[in-house]
Amino acid sequence: MNSENAELMKLFNETIVHWKRMIMWAERQPKDEVPRSHRMFEKIKMDWYGESCSFCRKFAKYIKCKGCPLTGEGCCDGLWRRVCGVSTWEKWVERASDVLIYIKEKRDENQDR
């Protein structure tokens, strides 16, 4: 594995851990409560916005996140936007789990490059 791919795998692994931690925390919230990113940040020092994402911190400085392997039809191929638009923690967990699956799939696709 070359150093560029090693860095990419590091970003994937950090991002997977990030989403797992958020999902684990959100699963303990009242299912019918409205998700609030600031509440999550107060408790676990991360949320679902770019400042907390390793890929966003690296690639978001470019227009449309040029070069980010997670970009398709928007951030995480449009799945991230679906996380933002939910009205309950239960739905947030469901949609965040879709993001996590997508990130793992992209990691696996990029593993042997």
C-alpha positions in Angstrom: 0.0 0.0 0.0 1.5 3.3 -1.0 1.4 6.4 1.3 -1.4 8.1 -0.6 -3.6 5.0 -0.2 -2.6 4.6 3.5 -3.7 8.2 4.1 -7.0 7.5 2.3 -7.6 4.4 4.4 -6.8 6.4 7.6 -9.5 8.9 6.6 -12.0 6.1 5.9 -11.3 4.5 9.2 -11.6 7.8 11.1 -14.9 8.6 9.4 -16.3 5.1 10.1 -15.5 5.5 13.8 -17.0 9.0 13.7 -20.3 7.7 12.3 -20.4 4.7 14.6 -19.9 6.9 17.7 -22.7 9.3 16.6 -25.0 6.4 15.9 -24.3 4.8 19.2 -25.0 8.1 21.0 -28.2 8.8 19.0 -29.5 5.3 19.7 -29.7 6.2 23.4 -31.8 9.3 22.7 -35.6 9.4 23.0 -36.7 7.9 19.6 -39.4 10.6 19.0 -37.2 13.6 19.9 -36.1 16.0 17.3 -32.4 15.6 16.5 -30.2 18.6 17.4 -26.6 18.6 16.3 -25.6 21.1 19.0 -26.9 18.7 21.7 -24.8 15.9 20.2 -21.8 18.1 20.0 -22.2 19.1 23.7 -22.2 15.5 24.7 -19.7 13.7 22.4 -17.8 16.6 20.9 -18.9 15.8 17.3 -21.9 16.1 15.0 -22.8 15.3 11.5 -21.5 18.5 9.9 -18.2 19.0 8.0 -16.1 20.2 10.9 -16.4 16.8 12.5 -15.7 14.8 9.3 -12.1 13.9 8.4 -13.0 13.8 4.7 -14.7 17.2 4.8 -11.8 18.8 6.6 -9.5 17.5 3.9 -11.6 18.1 0.8 -14.3 20.6 1.5 -11.9 23.5 0.8 -12.4 22.7 -2.9 -15.5 23.5 -4.9 -17.9 20.5 -4.7 -15.4 18.6 -2.5 -13.2 17.8 -5.6 -11.2 14.6 -5.0 -13.3 13.4 -2.1 -14.0 9.7 -2.7 -17.3 10.0 -0.8 -18.8 12.6 -3.2 -21.3 11.3 -5.7 -24.7 13.0 -6.1 -23.7 15.3 -3.1 -22.0 14.5 0.1 -22.0 10.7 0.7 -23.9 10.4 -2.6 -26.8 12.4 -1.2 -27.2 10.3 1.9 -25.8 13.0 4.2 -28.6 15.4 3.2 -31.2 12.8 4.1 -29.7 12.6 7.6 -30.1 16.4 8.0 -33.7 16.4 7.1 -35.2 14.1 9.7 -37.6 14.9 12.5 -36.8 12.1 15.0 -33.7 10.4 16.4 -35.1 7.1 15.4 -35.1 8.2 11.7 -31.7 9.9 12.2 -30.2 6.5 13.3 -31.8 4.8 10.3 -30.4 7.3 7.8 -27.1 7.6 9.5 -26.7 3.9 9.3 -27.2 4.2 5.5 -24.3 6.7 5.5 -22.1 4.3 7.5 -22.8 1.5 5.1 -22.0 3.7 2.1 -18.7 4.8 3.7 -17.7 1.2 4.4 -18.6 0.2 0.8 -16.4 3.1 -0.6 -13.6 2.1 1.7 -13.8 -1.5 0.4 -13.7 -0.2 -3.2 -10.6 1.8 -2.5 -8.8 -0.7 -0.3 -6.7 -2.3 -3.0 -5.8 0.8 -5.1 
